[in-house]
Amino acid sequence: MASAGTNRDAETPISAELLEWADLIVVMERTHRNKIQKRFRRALNGKRIICLDIPDEYEFMDPHLVRLLENRMAHHLPA
């Protein structure tokens, strides 16, 4: 598992290499999905992007965010 940001000034900015490596791409907001699709169309190579529809307004490791992520990701990961 790896994490990256869609902004160029993110601690770990998303890259074509990360997208090519990924089996599954998950974003919190539709704007994140749109940025990735526009900037990295070739690197996606038909890969699916799952949007969790969670506003990107939480602090790192906010307990409410963690619960939201766990609940929404449960539908996309094997049991």
C-alpha positions, 0 to 999 in steps of 0.5 A: 500500500502507498499513499500520495497527494494530488497536489504538486507540493504534497509530501509524496506527490502522485506520479506515473510510476506510482499509478503504474505500480498500483493495482487499485487507485482510491481517492477521497473526492471527485476532484482528486479523481479528475486531476489524476485522470487529466494529468496521468491518462497514459499511466492509468492504462484503463485502471479503475479509480474508486472515489469514496466521496469523503471531503478532504477536510479532515486532519491526519488520522482523525478518528472520524475519518478513519471510521469513514475510510474503513466503512467505505473501503470495506465494499472494495476489499476482499473479506 
